[in-house]
Amino acid sequence: MTTAEELAQKATEALDRWNLTATLHYAQESLKHGDTPAAYDMLAVAHYQLGDTQKALEAIEDGLAQFPTYTPLLFQKGLQCLNSGNWEDGWRLWQYRTSRLLHIENIRKVHPGLREWNKLPCGKLLVIGEHGLGDEILFARYLPLVRPFASHMTYLTKKPLKQFFTECGLADEVIDGDDKISLGEFDYWVGLESLPSLLQGVPPQVYPLQPVKSSNKISRVGICWMSSPKPEPHRMMSWPEFAPIVQVPDIEFVNLQYGVECPDIRVQTPKMDTLQDMSEVMNLCDAVVSVDTCVAHMAATKGIETFVLRSLPGEWRWSITGKSLWYLKAHVYLQTTRGSWKDPVEKVIADLSSHPFRSSHLFFPEMASNC
């Protein structure tokens, strides 16, 4: 006989395959066999991703009524708070994210004496980047607010972003996983995504990391149509879905999807081996059109006009109103029908077409050495 736990595991495996219908089915079947916290969690995720926020909230509350300390459900509740604009409760519950809990567990094993930072002045502080590259760029705006508290602040990032953050100058030292460090060197540590909770009252203001000169003319546009290296269904478009955008006349389109060839030979494809290469090519663009991935975060944080194509449901990183609270230069184009990119693409085309294009040539010499 299949148990509630086994069915909850099947729901988790279905979510890993992004089969939301199966996730919902197995989670519901699991709860018919008994109360399992993971089933409530999967039920909440499936309902949310399928666009039923109310049922997602009901699953969270029902689960917490039975399992009030189950951290995935507390985190899910925090996510819903952020999506509704309740920043205070959202950031408080964001502290239950898996990455922070793993950091606590691992640091206690390796160096039990190292304490988590509590917003007090300190000596050497280690700030640890979390989640994906885009989230690191998003949350890095809080680093300048932390730096005055520490005599020396070290930021641990992922290798692809090391040079980017080094050039930003947001920390005294930037390291990645290949650098040998001893936790004993530090007085405190903190996860990057704990900073909004610790710095209470700080709104999601814009802190440009590497500002570039903005232009009121858009002649060159960088494009990115899927997340990478492992594309996620809700953060990717097929090329035929994206292709109408590059038909806008009088614009030079540049492929920022490094490692992926653009099917349209009219799109310039500079040689890019690293994220830093892509960042440097991006600096030559007047605007960027991208799905929800680190390319969009990097462009927006540089102050480049950024057109973000976002699938349903909308969420706090890019807002559900069409205007980002985090980036002044980001414009969010949300699907009106789940799974359909038709409306967002048409709106991007309309907005690109409304700019005063003055392209004098179809190829840009400064990019030739990279092609």
C-alpha positions in Angstrom: 0.0 0.0 0.0 1.3 3.4 -0.9 1.9 5.7 2.1 1.3 9.4 2.5 5.1 9.9 2.6 5.6 8.0 -0.6 3.0 10.0 -2.4 4.5 13.3 -1.1 7.8 12.1 -2.5 6.2 11.5 -5.9 4.8 15.1 -5.7 8.3 16.4 -5.1 9.7 14.4 -8.0 6.9 15.7 -10.3 7.8 19.3 -9.3 11.5 18.6 -10.1 10.2 17.7 -13.6 8.0 20.9 -13.5 4.9 18.7 -14.0 2.6 20.9 -11.9 -0.5 18.8 -12.6 1.1 15.7 -11.3 2.5 17.6 -8.4 -1.0 18.7 -7.4 -2.4 15.2 -7.9 0.2 13.4 -5.8 0.0 16.1 -3.0 -3.7 15.8 -2.8 -3.6 12.0 -2.8 -0.9 12.1 -0.1 -3.2 14.2 2.2 -6.0 11.7 1.7 -3.7 9.1 3.3 -2.6 11.3 6.2 -1.2 14.7 7.2 2.3 15.0 5.8 4.1 18.4 5.9 5.8 17.9 2.5 2.4 17.3 0.9 1.1 20.7 2.1 4.3 22.3 0.8 4.0 20.7 -2.6 0.3 21.6 -2.7 1.1 25.2 -2.0 3.8 25.4 -4.6 1.6 23.7 -7.3 -1.4 26.0 -6.7 0.8 29.1 -6.7 2.6 28.2 -9.9 -0.8 27.3 -11.5 -2.0 30.8 -10.6 -4.4 30.1 -7.7 -2.9 32.2 -4.9 -5.9 31.7 -2.6 -5.6 27.9 -2.7 -1.8 28.2 -2.2 -2.4 30.3 0.9 -5.0 27.9 2.2 -2.6 25.0 1.8 0.1 26.9 3.7 -2.2 27.8 6.6 -3.7 24.3 6.8 -0.2 22.9 6.8 1.1 25.3 9.5 -1.9 24.5 11.7 -0.7 20.9 11.8 3.1 21.5 11.6 3.7 25.1 12.9 7.5 24.7 12.8 7.9 23.1 9.3 10.4 25.4 7.7 9.4 25.0 4.0 5.9 26.1 4.8 7.1 29.1 6.8 9.3 30.0 3.8 6.3 29.6 1.5 4.3 31.9 3.7 7.1 34.4 3.5 7.1 34.2 -0.3 3.4 35.0 -0.4 4.0 38.0 2.0 6.6 39.4 -0.3 4.4 39.0 -3.3 1.7 40.9 -1.6 4.1 43.7 -0.6 4.2 42.8 3.1 8.0 43.2 3.3 8.4 43.1 7.1 6.8 39.6 7.5 8.1 38.5 4.2 11.8 39.1 5.1 11.3 37.7 8.6 10.0 34.4 7.2 12.6 34.5 4.4 15.0 33.5 7.2 13.6 30.0 6.9 15.0 29.5 3.4 17.0 26.3 2.9 20.3 28.0 2.0 20.5 29.8 5.3 19.6 26.7 7.3 22.3 24.7 5.4 24.9 27.5 6.1 24.0 27.3 9.8 24.4 23.5 9.9 27.6 23.4 7.9 29.3 26.3 9.8 28.5 24.7 13.1 30.2 21.5 12.0 33.3 23.3 10.6 33.6 26.2 13.0 31.1 26.1 15.9 32.5 29.3 17.4 31.6 31.5 14.4 28.5 33.5 15.1 25.8 34.7 12.7 26.0 38.5 12.4 23.3 40.4 14.4 23.7 44.0 13.1 26.3 45.0 15.7 29.7 46.5 14.9 32.3 43.8 14.4 35.8 43.0 13.1 36.0 40.6 10.2 32.6 39.7 8.6 32.0 37.0 6.0 29.0 37.6 3.8 27.9 34.5 1.8 26.1 34.8 -1.5 23.0 32.6 -2.0 20.7 31.1 -4.6 21.3 31.9 -8.3 23.4 34.6 -10.0 20.4 36.9 -10.5 19.5 36.8 -6.8 23.1 37.6 -5.9 23.0 40.7 -8.1 19.6 41.7 -6.7 20.5 41.4 -3.0 24.0 42.9 -3.4 22.5 46.4 -3.1 22.5 45.8 0.6 26.2 45.3 0.9 27.1 49.0 1.1 24.7 49.3 4.1 26.5 46.5 5.9 30.1 47.6 5.2 30.2 50.4 7.9 29.5 47.8 10.6 32.6 45.8 9.9 36.3 46.7 10.0 36.8 44.3 7.1 34.0 42.7 5.0 34.7 39.7 2.7 32.1 38.6 0.2 31.9 34.9 -0.9 30.4 34.7 -4.3 30.2 32.2 -7.2 33.1 32.0 -9.5 31.3 33.5 -12.6 30.5 36.7 -10.6 33.8 37.2 -8.8 35.3 39.7 -11.2 32.0 41.5 -11.5 31.7 42.1 -7.8 35.4 42.9 -7.4 34.9 45.7 -9.9 31.8 46.9 -8.1 33.9 47.5 -5.0 31.1 46.6 -2.6 33.4 44.6 -0.2 36.9 44.9 1.0 37.6 41.5 -0.5 35.7 39.2 -2.9 36.4 35.5 -3.0 34.8 32.4 -4.6 34.7 28.7 -3.7 38.1 28.0 -5.2 39.8 30.4 -2.8 41.2 28.8 0.3 39.8 30.4 3.5 39.6 29.5 7.1 36.3 30.3 8.9 38.4 30.9 11.9 39.7 34.2 10.3 36.3 35.8 10.8 34.3 37.1 13.7 30.9 36.8 12.2 29.1 35.4 9.1 25.8 36.3 7.4 23.9 35.1 4.4 23.4 37.8 1.8 19.6 37.3 1.8 19.4 37.8 5.5 20.3 41.5 5.1 16.8 42.8 4.3 15.5 41.3 7.5 18.4 42.6 9.6 18.2 46.1 8.1 14.6 46.6 9.0 12.9 49.6 7.5 15.2 49.6 4.5 13.0 49.6 1.3 14.2 47.8 -1.8 16.0 50.9 -3.0 18.2 50.9 -6.1 22.0 50.8 -5.5 23.6 50.8 -9.0 26.6 48.4 -8.9 28.2 49.3 -12.2 26.3 52.2 -13.7 26.7 52.8 -17.4 25.8 55.9 -19.3 22.2 55.6 -20.4 21.0 56.8 -23.8 17.7 58.2 -25.0 18.3 56.4 -28.3 18.1 52.7 -28.6 20.1 51.4 -31.5 21.6 48.3 -30.1 19.7 45.8 -28.0 21.0 42.7 -26.2 18.7 39.7 -26.1 18.4 36.6 -23.9 15.5 34.2 -24.3 16.2 31.4 -21.8 17.7 30.9 -18.4 20.9 28.9 -18.3 22.8 26.6 -17.9 19.7 24.5 -17.1 16.7 26.2 -18.6 13.6 26.3 -16.4 10.2 26.0 -18.2 8.8 29.1 -16.6 12.0 31.2 -17.4 12.5 30.4 -21.0 11.0 31.0 -24.4 11.4 29.0 -27.6 13.1 31.0 -30.3 10.0 31.1 -32.5 8.2 32.8 -29.5 11.0 35.3 -29.1 11.8 35.9 -32.7 9.3 38.6 -33.5 11.2 41.0 -31.3 14.3 40.9 -33.5 12.2 41.9 -36.5 11.9 45.5 -35.1 13.6 47.6 -37.8 16.6 49.9 -37.4 18.0 48.0 -34.4 21.1 46.0 -34.1 20.3 42.9 -32.0 23.1 41.2 -30.0 23.0 37.7 -28.6 23.8 37.8 -24.8 22.8 34.1 -24.5 26.4 33.0 -24.1 27.0 29.4 -25.0 23.9 29.3 -27.2 23.8 30.1 -30.9 21.1 32.4 -32.1 19.1 30.8 -34.9 18.7 34.2 -36.7 22.0 35.0 -38.5 21.1 38.7 -38.5 21.6 38.8 -34.7 25.2 39.5 -33.8 26.9 36.8 -31.8 30.0 38.1 -30.0 32.5 35.6 -28.7 31.7 35.1 -25.0 33.2 32.4 -22.8 32.4 33.8 -19.4 29.7 35.8 -17.6 32.2 38.6 -17.4 32.6 38.6 -21.2 28.8 38.9 -21.5 28.9 41.8 -19.0 31.4 43.7 -21.1 29.3 43.1 -24.3 26.2 44.3 -22.4 27.9 47.6 -21.7 27.8 48.3 -25.4 24.0 47.9 -25.5 21.5 50.7 -25.2 18.8 48.2 -24.0 18.4 44.6 -23.1 15.4 42.3 -23.7 15.5 39.2 -21.5 13.5 36.6 -19.7 13.8 36.4 -15.9 17.4 35.5 -15.5 20.7 37.0 -14.3 21.1 38.8 -17.7 18.0 40.9 -16.8 19.3 41.6 -13.2 22.7 42.6 -14.5 21.4 44.9 -17.2 19.0 46.6 -14.8 21.5 47.0 -12.1 23.9 48.7 -14.6 21.2 51.2 -15.3 20.5 49.9 -18.8 17.0 50.1 -20.1 15.7 46.6 -19.5 12.7 44.9 -20.9 11.8 41.8 -18.7 9.6 39.1 -20.1 8.0 37.3 -17.1 5.8 34.3 -17.0 2.7 33.9 -14.7 2.5 34.1 -11.8 4.1 37.4 -11.2 6.4 37.6 -8.2 8.2 40.0 -5.9 11.5 40.2 -7.8 9.9 41.8 -10.8 6.6 42.9 -9.3 3.2 42.1 -10.7 2.4 45.8 -11.6 4.6 46.2 -14.7 7.1 48.5 -12.9 9.9 47.0 -10.9 10.3 48.3 -7.3 14.0 47.2 -7.4 15.3 48.7 -10.7 14.5 52.1 -12.0 15.3 51.1 -15.6 13.4 47.8 -15.6 10.0 47.4 -17.4 8.2 44.1 -16.6 6.0 42.5 -19.3 3.9 39.8 -17.6 2.0 37.1 -19.4 -1.8 37.7 -19.5 -2.4 34.0 -20.2 -0.3 31.4 -18.5 2.1 29.8 -20.9 1.5 32.3 -23.7 4.2 34.9 -24.6 2.1 36.6 -27.3 0.9 39.6 -25.3 4.3 40.4 -23.6 6.1 40.1 -26.9 3.7 42.4 -28.7 4.1 45.0 -25.9 7.9 44.8 -26.0 7.8 45.3 -29.8 5.5 48.3 -29.4 7.7 50.0 -26.7 10.9 49.3 -28.7 9.3 50.7 -31.8 8.2 53.9 -30.0 11.9 55.0 -29.3 13.6 57.5 -31.7 16.0 55.1 -33.4 18.9 56.6 -35.2 21.0 53.6 -36.2 23.7 54.8 -38.6 25.1 51.3 -39.3 24.2 47.7 -38.9 27.5 46.5 -37.4 29.4 48.0 -34.5 33.2 48.1 -35.0 34.0 48.0 -31.2 32.5 44.5 -31.1 34.4 43.2 -34.1 37.4 41.9 -32.0 35.0 39.8 -29.9 33.2 38.2 -32.8 
